[in-house]
Amino acid sequence: MAEIDSSGGGKKKGPGVKKGKKLSTKIDLTPMVDLGFLLITFFIFTTTMSKPKTMEIMMPSEEKVDPKDVTKAKDYLTMTVLLSKDHRVYYYVGLADNPLSPPTVEVTYFQNKNGIRDALIAHKKKVYQERTNGMVGHKADDEPVILIKPDANSQYEDMVNILDEMQINGLTTYALIDITDVDKGFITDTEAANPTP
Amino acid sequence: MPKHKLPRKSTHIDMTAMCDVAFLLLTFFMLATKFKPDEPVVVKTPSSISDIIMPENSILLTVDPQGRVFFDYDNKKAKEILIDKVNIEKGLNLTDAEKISFKNGASFGLPFNQMKNYLAIDPIDQKNYTFTGIPMDTLWSPEFNELAYWVQAARSAGQETGTPPRIAIKCDASTVYPRVREVIKTLTKNKIDRFNLVTSLEAIPPGTAAAAERDAPAPPATPAKQ
């Protein structure tokens, strides 16, 4: 693309006539255009890339509601996810409101295979299957309910990861709530049962 | 037969017009760009698949790995109203120069009694100030909880300018949860139930519900079901 100044190599005006070389007044603007577009690209990228991405979260309202307006989460829809130290995830299905029959608490991690994601998918599948089979007491619009309870040893990353799992797996009904003493007990019990080396 | 000679046409194009356009666009982008504001702490956010862009004119609460909370508000006009209000209500005795310093300043994390000291120093040295974080009290109301006060005052200042702000939390991945909970509690106790968490973008894992939704053809425009 570079322009070659060809004006110098033109015809000779005449014998013995010495004339100053006629220089073209045109400047090659190609590099300038290149530079211009390079900077444009730079500015476009910095404007759009510097906008941070966010995830939206809705917390359960703190306002006191009349107890009779509260719909209690159903036992068979609920899955509780507990987050603990070292990015560990404990989960169980059900509300665990009967101390006589404690739920089986499983422990896993945020991993792609056999992690919490598979457990969430399995739970969602089960709820959907039961509602299509029309099991007694199940409604056709049942959705799985996930209760997320991070404990004091968990990190912010775990919280974001589990909220992200909700989005990844298309789970719409979930809540981030405080951990209860019962749940803390589940964690210590499971930890005692599976001592880590 | 006379030989037909094709006239030799020059192959080069006049670049002037293109150059004009390039620099016009360049000027536009340069003027339209807002550079990333200075941040007093380095925060490594966790990643998620959400790609919601951070809303304009938002209040940004930064939480660093040690749990210090910083406040920033991306709306200069509202910040002006905010600092006037804080100055009167908290009796900070700020000068006009200090108020301007607040307006143009970046994220800060200090209790009220250190605000004057901080704003009095040169803006260039401000980021080297040792921040202690905005204190939070377990009494969540704005009278006791300074973070709640800042958030509430900033929201009402935003209302006055006609752009009510959204609140975004930018927290380090390794911050312990109890600290995050305190920040969230401060908001929810003051009736702010919806906010944004700043995350970095990651790819949607294949074979999941989110991936299926992304790959599905766009659904026909129907009003969102309630």
Interface residues (C-beta under 8 A of the other chain):
Chain A: M1 E3 D28 L29 T30 M32 V33 G36 F37 L39 I40 F43 I44 T46 T47 S50 K51 P52 K53 T54 M55 E56 I57 M58 M59 P60 S61 E62 E63 L83 N112 R117 I121 P150 D151 A152 N153 S154 Q155 Y156 E157 D158 M159 V160 N161 L163 D164 Q167 I168 N169 G170 L176 D178
Chain B: H12 M15 T16 M18 C19 A22 F23 L25 L26 F29 M30 A32 T33 K34 F35 K36 T45 P46 S47 S48 I49 S50 D51 I52 I53 M54 P55 V63 A168 K170 C171 D172 A173 S174 T175 V176 Y177 P178 V180 R181 I184 L187 T188 K189 K191 D193 R194 F195 N196 L197 V198 T199 S200 L201 I204 P205 T208 A209 A210 A212 E213
